[in-house]
Amino acid sequence: MGRKEKEIHDKEEIKDIIRGSEVCRLGFAVDNDPYIVPVSFGFDGEAIFFHTGSTGKKIDCIRKNNSVCFELEREVKVLPDEKSPCKWSFSFESVIGYGRIHELLEDAAKTCAMNHVMKQYSGREWTFNEKTLIKTRVWKIEIDRLTGRKST
């Protein structure tokens, strides 16, 4: 990472950034063709969860290469400079991570993962009916590594 002074070393601070983010961007690479997509997500402190419909480009990418890079950020603000366009900047906190995606197939695992997603946005657990679980594909990113960065 360039700009070492901006690197976050505290794992709990990195986890707090993830918990405080609203969007997770997934980065895939298949046959030398990059693809980035934003998703709603949940986080249990160790893994990231998201859901999809039954078909789509994300699923095609996962089938071909389940390695993923992901990015989240919070507290993003533009820092203008009234005198010089070259001095404009941003303040932010961000996390970039790498891992492998696996589909969750059992109803109990899917329900748990979906509740992590819902807790991310609503702060509480929900009940999911069987029809919803059957038609929803739920995915887990097993995190291999994380890096954090803060610019104030």
Helices and strands as residue ranges (DSSP letters): G 4-6, E 7-8, H 11-19, E 24-30, E 33-39, E 42-43, E 47-52, H 57-64, E 67-79, G 85-87, E 89-104, H 107-122, H 130-135, E 137-151
